[in-house]
Amino acid sequence: MRKRTVKTAADIEVQPPSRAGEATRARSVRIRPCIGLDLISVAEVTAALDRFGERYVRRVYTDHETTYCRLASGAAASARFAVRFAAKEAAVKALQPEGAWTRWRDIEVRRHKSGRCTLTLRGEAASLARRRGIEHLALSMTHDGDHAAAIVLALRHTDAQLEG
């Protein structure tokens, strides 16, 4: 059997174009991407909503998320809750905490008027992102039938001086 080496993340170096008369030292930016992906069954979230009701909703979702999800009803509301949970799980995977994560309300999916969704971090999630040097999170999520999925790309920027 052939041994494979797998890289979990790689540094990408970006050097801005130099301008005329600029000093010989160029500033570059190192970007370290971290990716989180999650796929969840909408039926599992529906079961949690049915079994635990408001206790589950208050433990996992912010007021903003709950309000948006409840603008729909039945299966559509369950799919909205499920895709937001997938986004929270994907964010946790991208943030890479040391232990189990229980602060679900510290990660919020915000839907903008355009329909685009972004992540807002608060509390321990924001603190973890700062400690990890994460300056940007990109979110993509989808749901269809009994599946909801989300992917989060976290970018950590590290400035470095390069000799020119």
C-alpha positions as CSV (number, residue, x, y, z in Angstrom):
1,M,0.0,0.0,0.0
2,R,1.3,3.4,-1.0
3,K,1.8,5.9,1.8
4,R,0.2,9.3,1.2
5,T,1.0,12.6,2.9
6,V,-2.0,14.8,3.4
7,K,-1.7,18.5,4.1
8,T,-4.5,20.0,6.2
9,A,-3.6,23.6,5.5
10,A,-1.0,25.5,3.5
11,D,0.4,28.9,3.6
12,I,-0.4,31.1,0.6
13,E,1.9,34.1,0.2
14,V,0.5,37.1,-1.5
15,Q,2.8,40.0,-2.4
16,P,1.1,43.2,-3.6
17,P,2.6,44.8,-6.8
18,S,5.3,47.3,-6.1
19,R,4.9,50.9,-7.0
20,A,7.5,53.2,-8.6
21,G,9.9,54.6,-6.0
22,E,8.9,52.1,-3.3
23,A,11.5,50.9,-0.8
24,T,13.3,47.7,-1.6
25,R,11.5,45.9,1.3
26,A,8.2,44.7,0.1
27,R,5.4,43.7,2.5
28,S,3.7,40.4,1.9
29,V,0.8,38.7,3.6
30,R,0.7,35.1,4.5
31,I,-2.8,33.6,4.5
32,R,-3.5,30.3,6.2
33,P,-6.9,28.8,5.2
34,C,-8.8,26.6,7.6
35,I,-11.9,24.8,6.2
36,G,-14.9,23.4,8.0
37,L,-17.6,21.3,6.4
38,D,-20.7,19.8,7.8
39,L,-23.6,17.8,6.4
40,I,-26.7,17.1,8.5
41,S,-30.0,15.3,8.2
42,V,-33.0,17.7,8.4
43,A,-34.9,14.9,10.0
44,E,-32.5,14.8,12.9
45,V,-33.0,18.5,13.6
46,T,-36.8,18.1,13.2
47,A,-36.6,15.3,15.8
48,A,-34.7,17.6,18.2
49,L,-37.2,20.3,17.7
50,D,-40.1,17.9,18.3
51,R,-38.5,16.3,21.4
52,F,-36.9,19.3,23.1
53,G,-38.8,22.2,21.7
54,E,-37.9,25.6,23.0
55,R,-35.2,24.3,25.2
56,Y,-33.3,23.1,22.1
57,V,-34.0,26.3,20.2
58,R,-32.8,28.6,23.1
59,R,-29.7,26.4,23.6
60,V,-28.5,26.4,20.0
61,Y,-30.0,29.4,18.1
62,T,-29.9,33.2,18.6
63,D,-33.1,35.2,18.7
64,H,-32.3,36.6,15.2
65,E,-31.9,33.0,13.8
66,T,-35.0,31.8,15.5
67,T,-37.1,34.6,14.2
68,Y,-35.9,34.0,10.6
69,C,-36.4,30.2,10.8
70,R,-39.9,30.6,12.1
71,L,-41.0,32.9,9.2
72,A,-41.4,29.5,7.5
73,S,-43.4,26.6,8.9
74,G,-43.2,22.8,8.8
75,A,-40.4,21.2,6.8
76,A,-39.2,24.6,5.5
77,A,-38.6,25.8,9.1
78,S,-36.8,22.6,10.0
79,A,-34.6,23.0,6.9
80,R,-33.7,26.6,8.0
81,F,-32.8,25.4,11.5
82,A,-30.8,22.5,10.1
83,V,-28.7,24.5,7.7
84,R,-27.9,27.0,10.4
85,F,-26.8,24.1,12.7
86,A,-24.6,22.8,9.8
87,A,-23.1,26.3,9.5
88,K,-22.3,26.4,13.2
89,E,-20.7,22.9,13.1
90,A,-18.7,23.9,10.0
91,A,-17.5,27.1,11.8
92,V,-16.4,25.1,14.8
93,K,-14.4,22.8,12.6
94,A,-12.7,25.8,10.9
95,L,-12.0,27.5,14.3
96,Q,-10.5,24.2,15.6
97,P,-11.2,24.5,19.4
98,E,-9.2,22.3,21.8
99,G,-12.2,20.4,23.2
100,A,-15.9,19.9,22.7
101,W,-17.9,22.9,21.7
102,T,-21.1,23.8,23.5
103,R,-21.4,27.6,22.9
104,W,-23.6,27.4,19.9
105,R,-25.2,30.8,20.4
106,D,-21.8,32.4,20.1
107,I,-21.9,31.6,16.4
108,E,-24.7,33.3,14.5
109,V,-25.8,33.0,10.9
110,R,-27.0,36.4,9.7
111,R,-29.1,36.6,6.5
112,H,-28.8,39.9,4.7
113,K,-31.5,41.6,2.6
114,S,-29.7,40.4,-0.6
115,G,-30.1,36.8,0.6
116,R,-26.4,36.3,1.4
117,C,-25.6,34.8,4.7
118,T,-22.6,35.6,6.9
119,L,-21.3,34.4,10.3
120,T,-21.1,36.7,13.3
121,L,-19.0,35.5,16.2
122,R,-19.5,36.6,19.8
123,G,-18.2,35.6,23.2
124,E,-15.9,32.5,23.3
125,A,-16.2,32.0,19.5
126,A,-14.9,35.5,18.9
127,S,-12.2,35.1,21.5
128,L,-11.1,31.8,19.9
129,A,-11.0,33.4,16.4
130,R,-8.8,36.2,17.8
131,R,-6.4,33.7,19.5
132,R,-6.2,31.7,16.2
133,G,-5.5,34.9,14.2
134,I,-8.6,34.5,12.1
135,E,-9.7,37.7,10.5
136,H,-12.3,36.6,8.0
137,L,-14.9,33.8,7.7
138,A,-16.7,33.0,4.4
139,L,-19.8,30.9,4.5
140,S,-21.7,28.9,2.0
141,M,-24.7,26.8,2.9
142,T,-27.5,24.8,1.1
143,H,-30.4,22.5,1.9
144,D,-32.4,20.1,-0.3
145,G,-34.8,17.4,0.8
146,D,-33.5,15.8,4.0
147,H,-30.0,17.2,3.8
148,A,-28.4,20.5,4.8
149,A,-24.8,21.4,4.3
150,A,-22.4,24.2,5.1
151,I,-18.8,25.1,4.4
152,V,-16.8,27.7,6.2
153,L,-13.5,29.1,5.1
154,A,-11.5,30.8,7.9
155,L,-8.6,33.0,6.8
156,R,-5.7,33.7,9.2
157,H,-3.5,36.6,8.0
158,T,0.1,36.8,9.2
159,D,2.1,39.8,8.0
160,A,5.8,39.2,7.1
161,Q,8.6,41.4,5.9
162,L,10.4,40.2,2.8
163,E,13.8,41.4,1.8
164,G,13.6,42.8,-1.8
